Amino acid sequence: MNVGRKVQHQTSRLTPNAPLVSIVVVNYNGMRYLKGCLDSIQRLTYPRREVILIDNASSDGSVCFVKENYPCVRIIENKENLGFAAGNNVGINAARGEYVFLLNQDTEVDRFCLDNLLNAIKIDDSVGVCGAKIRLFDERNRLQHAGGRYHLIGVALDRGFYEIDSGQYDKLEDVTFVCGAALLFRKSAASNVGLLDPIFFMYHEDVDFCIRMWLCGFRVLYVPSAVVYHKSGYVDTLKTGRRHPLIEFHKNKNTLLILLKNFDLFTILKWLPVTLCYRLYWLLRYLADRNLSCAKSVIDALIWTIRNVPYINSARQKIASAKKSSSFNVKECCADISEVWREFRKLSELRLSLKPRQP
């Protein structure tokens, strides 16, 4: 495995035997986004595709809208909001394609996006997952995600976040993870790795999925020629400084899960005390800011993790049975602490620059 090495991009023409791609879109009250998303899918140049809309019990009339205006879209209606991971799994299980393309409801895809993702994933059979270059929906020259790196302290780093896209991340390369807002994978690889973990109701399910791909001997590629535009809520968070307690709960819970589920005992013993100190830092920071709801979310995440040790042990056993440890190097795959520090400094400066000035 060579994380970060350059891979020459290969182009290929469609053949009569071009594989079917299943595009899965999870919808939850996404009426305001769906026209833009589904129209962009219709403009894709890759012809052999099916579109599956998974509705998580929406109440905004979006299902009726899709039925009336997009009759070719196959709709599966869940009786309750299953969340992002479990909702996608419903679509993956229903998919007929050799490849599955997960796409957020609040995205628009470039017309060549799917062709370029497929060209990359077909480089060789070891490529299990490919992800797009994601730009901000409302500031289309700025990046949201150009491949991801993960640190076991519990930090997911989106390379290039809020940078002007001037081609600085235009190398096709291996990364730790790609963003689940626009992620293509081999369905055959998922049969070994498993689907998205439904216990990740929101956030970091893509990191967990991609790390499991690495553990099972597959590569994860960032494909800069595949472009997607996404409405990122994180920019609003930076501008306002407001954090949602539910989001904080899931982020803290899920980063602990990634460490405890996927890595060997030595790695856990090394990094668990560090990541707990990192949770303590945020707990004290929220208390200092008198943000009691977010402080409680951090505590709730720790309590949830302790209560769900049986689930974590069961998941560890499943992953261990599929793992190809000889093909996985933790240090090579994951970010180092210097990357984390640079990202913190960058986000701190960005937060100050985006903060509205007092009159």
C-alpha positions in Angstrom: 0.0 0.0 0.0 1.4 3.4 -1.0 -0.7 6.2 0.5 -0.1 9.4 -1.4 1.8 8.0 -4.3 1.0 9.3 -7.7 -1.2 7.1 -10.0 -1.4 7.9 -13.6 -5.0 8.6 -14.6 -6.2 6.3 -17.4 -9.1 7.0 -19.7 -11.2 4.4 -21.3 -14.1 4.4 -23.8 -17.4 2.8 -23.0 -17.9 -0.7 -24.4 -21.2 -2.5 -25.0 -20.4 -4.4 -21.8 -19.9 -1.3 -19.6 -20.9 -2.1 -16.0 -24.2 -1.0 -14.5 -23.7 1.7 -11.8 -26.4 2.0 -9.1 -26.6 5.6 -7.8 -28.1 5.7 -4.3 -29.4 9.0 -2.9 -30.7 9.1 0.7 -33.4 11.7 1.2 -34.7 13.2 4.4 -36.9 16.2 3.8 -34.7 17.2 0.9 -37.3 18.8 -1.4 -35.3 22.0 -1.8 -32.3 20.0 -3.0 -33.7 17.2 -5.1 -34.4 18.9 -8.4 -30.8 20.1 -8.6 -29.4 16.8 -7.6 -31.6 14.6 -9.8 -31.3 16.9 -12.8 -27.5 16.8 -12.6 -27.7 13.0 -12.5 -29.7 13.0 -15.7 -27.0 15.0 -17.3 -24.3 12.4 -16.5 -22.5 11.2 -19.7 -22.2 7.6 -18.3 -25.4 5.9 -19.6 -25.6 2.5 -17.8 -27.0 3.6 -14.5 -29.9 3.2 -12.2 -31.0 5.8 -9.6 -32.4 4.6 -6.3 -33.9 7.2 -3.9 -34.1 6.0 -0.3 -36.5 8.1 1.7 -36.1 8.3 5.4 -39.7 9.1 6.3 -39.8 12.6 4.9 -42.7 14.8 5.6 -42.1 17.6 3.1 -43.7 16.0 0.0 -40.4 15.2 -1.6 -41.4 11.6 -2.4 -44.5 12.8 -4.4 -42.3 15.4 -6.2 -39.9 12.7 -7.3 -42.7 10.3 -8.4 -44.3 13.0 -10.5 -41.2 14.4 -12.1 -38.6 11.6 -12.2 -40.5 8.4 -13.1 -37.2 6.5 -13.8 -36.1 6.9 -10.2 -36.7 3.8 -8.1 -38.1 4.9 -4.7 -37.8 2.9 -1.5 -39.7 4.5 1.5 -38.5 3.7 5.0 -41.1 3.9 7.8 -38.7 5.9 10.0 -35.5 7.9 9.7 -32.8 5.3 9.7 -30.0 7.8 9.3 -27.4 8.1 6.6 -25.5 4.8 7.0 -28.5 2.5 7.4 -30.5 4.4 4.8 -27.7 3.9 2.3 -27.5 0.2 3.2 -31.1 -0.2 2.1 -30.2 1.2 -1.2 -27.0 -0.9 -1.5 -28.9 -4.1 -0.8 -31.4 -3.1 -3.5 -28.8 -2.1 -6.1 -28.4 -4.2 -9.2 -25.2 -2.6 -10.3 -21.6 -3.9 -10.2 -20.6 -0.6 -8.7 -22.6 1.6 -6.2 -22.3 5.4 -6.2 -23.4 7.0 -2.9 -24.5 10.6 -3.4 -25.9 13.1 -1.0 -29.2 14.7 -1.6 -27.7 18.2 -1.4 -25.2 17.8 -4.2 -24.9 18.4 -7.9 -22.5 16.3 -10.0 -20.4 17.3 -13.0 -21.5 15.5 -16.1 -18.2 13.6 -16.4 -18.0 12.7 -12.8 -19.1 9.1 -13.0 -17.0 8.3 -16.1 -13.9 9.5 -14.3 -14.7 7.6 -11.0 -15.2 4.4 -13.0 -11.9 4.9 -15.0 -10.1 5.2 -11.7 -11.6 2.3 -9.9 -10.9 0.0 -12.8 -7.2 0.8 -12.7 -6.8 -2.6 -10.9 -8.8 -5.0 -8.8 -7.1 -3.7 -5.6 -9.0 -0.4 -5.8 -12.1 -0.8 -3.7 -13.3 2.8 -3.3 -13.0 6.0 -5.2 -14.1 9.5 -4.1 -14.7 12.8 -5.9 -13.2 16.2 -5.6 -15.9 18.1 -3.7 -16.3 21.9 -4.1 -18.6 24.1 -2.1 -22.1 24.5 -3.6 -22.4 28.2 -3.0 -18.7 29.1 -3.6 -17.8 26.9 -6.5 -14.2 27.8 -6.8 -13.6 26.7 -3.2 -12.9 23.2 -2.0 -14.7 21.2 0.7 -12.8 17.9 0.3 -9.8 16.7 -1.8 -9.3 13.4 -0.2 -9.1 12.7 3.5 -6.6 11.8 6.2 -7.4 10.4 9.6 -5.6 10.7 12.9 -6.3 8.2 15.7 -6.7 11.0 18.2 -10.2 11.2 16.5 -9.8 13.8 13.8 -10.9 13.5 10.2 -9.0 16.0 8.0 -10.6 17.1 4.7 -7.7 18.2 2.6 -8.0 21.6 1.0 -11.1 22.7 3.0 -12.2 26.2 2.0 -9.1 26.7 -0.2 -9.4 28.2 -3.7 -9.2 25.3 -6.1 -6.2 26.2 -8.3 -5.2 22.6 -9.1 -3.1 22.0 -6.0 -4.9 18.7 -5.3 -5.1 17.5 -8.9 -3.1 14.3 -8.4 -4.9 11.0 -8.5 -3.7 9.3 -5.3 -4.3 7.0 -2.4 -5.9 8.6 0.7 -7.1 7.3 4.1 -10.8 8.1 3.2 -13.0 9.8 0.7 -16.2 11.8 1.5 -19.4 9.8 1.7 -21.2 12.7 -0.1 -19.9 11.3 -3.4 -18.3 7.8 -3.0 -18.1 5.0 -5.6 -17.2 1.4 -4.5 -17.2 -2.1 -5.9 -20.1 -4.1 -4.6 -17.9 -7.2 -4.6 -15.5 -5.5 -2.2 -18.3 -4.6 0.2 -19.2 -8.3 0.3 -15.8 -8.8 2.1 -15.7 -5.6 4.0 -19.3 -5.2 5.0 -21.7 -2.3 4.3 -21.7 1.0 6.2 -22.0 0.5 9.9 -25.6 1.5 10.8 -24.6 2.4 14.3 -23.0 5.5 12.7 -26.3 7.4 12.4 -24.5 10.4 11.0 -20.9 11.5 10.5 -17.7 9.5 10.0 -19.4 6.4 8.5 -17.3 7.1 5.4 -14.1 7.1 7.4 -15.0 3.8 9.1 -16.0 2.2 5.7 -12.7 3.3 4.0 -10.5 2.2 6.9 -12.2 -1.2 6.7 -11.4 -1.3 3.0 -7.7 -0.7 3.8 -7.8 -3.4 6.5 -9.2 -5.9 4.0 -6.5 -5.2 1.4 -8.3 -2.7 -0.9 -7.1 0.8 -1.9 -9.0 4.1 -1.5 -8.5 6.6 -4.3 -9.1 10.3 -4.5 -10.1 11.2 -8.1 -9.7 15.0 -8.8 -11.2 14.8 -12.3 -14.5 13.7 -10.8 -16.1 16.9 -9.4 -19.2 17.3 -7.2 -20.7 20.4 -5.6 -22.0 20.0 -2.1 -23.8 22.3 0.4 -21.5 22.0 3.4 -23.0 22.9 6.8 -19.6 23.1 8.4 -18.9 26.5 6.7 -22.0 27.9 8.5 -20.7 26.4 11.8 -17.4 28.2 11.3 -19.2 31.5 10.5 -21.6 31.3 13.5 -19.6 29.4 16.0 -22.7 27.4 16.9 -22.4 23.7 17.4 -25.3 21.3 17.5 -25.4 18.9 20.5 -26.6 16.0 18.4 -23.8 16.4 15.9 -21.3 16.6 18.7 -22.6 13.5 20.3 -22.3 11.4 17.1 -18.9 12.8 16.2 -17.4 12.0 19.6 -19.1 8.6 19.7 -18.1 7.7 16.2 -14.4 8.6 16.4 -14.1 6.4 19.5 -15.9 3.6 17.5 -13.4 3.9 14.7 -10.5 3.3 17.0 -12.0 0.6 19.1 -13.6 -1.4 16.3 -10.9 -1.4 13.7 -7.4 -1.4 15.2 -5.2 -3.8 17.0 -4.9 -3.9 20.8 -1.4 -2.2 20.8 -2.8 0.7 18.7 -5.8 1.1 21.0 -3.7 1.1 24.2 -1.4 3.7 22.6 -4.1 6.1 21.4 -7.1 5.6 23.6 -5.7 7.7 26.5 -4.8 10.4 24.0 -8.2 10.5 22.4 -9.8 10.6 25.8 -7.7 13.6 26.7 -8.9 15.2 23.5 -12.5 14.6 24.5 -11.7 16.1 27.9 -10.3 19.2 26.2 -13.6 19.8 24.3 -15.6 19.1 27.4 -13.7 21.7 29.4 -13.9 24.1 26.4 -17.7 23.8 26.2 -18.0 24.3 29.9 -15.8 27.4 29.7 -18.1 28.7 27.0 -21.1 27.8 29.1 -22.3 25.5 26.3 -23.8 22.9 28.6 -25.7 21.0 25.9 -22.5 20.3 23.9 -20.6 19.4 27.1 -23.3 16.9 27.9 -23.0 15.5 24.4 -19.3 14.7 25.0 -20.2 12.9 28.3 -23.1 11.1 26.7 -20.8 9.8 23.9 -18.4 8.4 26.5 -21.2 6.7 28.4 -22.7 5.3 25.1 -19.3 3.8 24.2 -19.0 2.1 27.6 -22.5 0.7 27.4 -21.9 -0.7 23.9 -18.7 -2.6 24.6 -20.5 -5.9 23.6 -21.4 -4.5 20.2 -17.8 -3.2 19.7 -16.3 -6.6 20.6 -18.7 -8.3 18.1 -17.8 -5.8 15.4 -14.0 -6.3 16.1 -14.4 -10.0 15.6 -16.1 -9.6 12.2 -13.4 -7.2 11.0 -10.6 -9.4 12.3 -12.0 -12.3 10.3 -11.8 -10.3 7.1 -8.6 -8.4 7.8 -5.4 -8.8 5.8 -3.0 -7.3 8.4 0.1 -7.7 6.2 -1.4 -5.2 3.7 -2.1 -2.5 6.3 0.2 -0.1 8.0 -1.3 2.2 10.5 1.4 4.8 10.4 1.4 4.9 6.6 -2.3 5.1 6.3 -3.1 7.6 9.0 -2.2 11.3 9.4 0.6 12.3 11.7 0.2 14.8 14.5 1.9 17.6 12.5 -0.9 17.4 10.0 -3.5 17.7 12.7 -1.7 20.7 14.2 -1.5 22.5 10.8 -5.2 21.8 10.3 -6.2 23.2 13.7 -4.2 26.4 13.0 -5.8 26.7 9.5 -9.3 26.3 10.9 -8.7 28.7 13.8 -7.5 31.3 11.3 -10.4 30.5 9.0 -12.9 30.8 11.9 -11.6 34.3 12.7 -11.7 35.4 9.1 -15.3 34.2 8.6 -16.6 35.6 11.9 -18.9 38.5 11.2 -17.4 41.8 12.3 -19.1 43.8 15.0 -20.5 47.1 13.8 
